[in-house]
Amino acid sequence: MLGAGVVCGNTWPTPAEATLSGPGPGTAQRGQKIYQQTCLACHQADAGGVPGMTPPLQKSPYVQGPSVKLIGIVLNGLNDGVEIDGESYSNPMPPFGAALKDQEIADVLTYLRNHFGNKAGPINVKQVSQIRLGLKK
């Protein structure tokens, strides 16, 4: 891979390749910054949420589950209450599709899927773009 970097034995794609294939250098930092600016007020610094209001993102089945559903929630918001581990959460989540670019959504979701006790694969900009286009139909 021409232009790729090696960090701690991991080969990272170039920024252009990362846009299509997955996370590259800086994804976690960008994702963390977006989380702090956009998500922290409701989901809290530790991603623990607010009991009865905002669901936790720690070890979350929504965060670790299918990327299509998670991307859709970020793009369109969520007005229905959810139940996680027997606790109900009723605070609606606003849509961020108009506020965040596809790369920003990919970065913040990749960050979430690899932090706060979550262990899930990355989300790339191509996935977000495809889902966004599908929602417009």
Secondary structure, 3 states (H helix, E strand, C coil): CCCCEEECCEEECCHHHHHHHCCCCCHHHHHHHHHHHHHHHHHCCCCCCECCCECCCCCCHHHHCCHHHHHHHHHHCECCCEEECCEEECCCECCCCCCCCHHHHHHHHHHHCCCCCCCCCCCCHHHHHHHHHHHHC
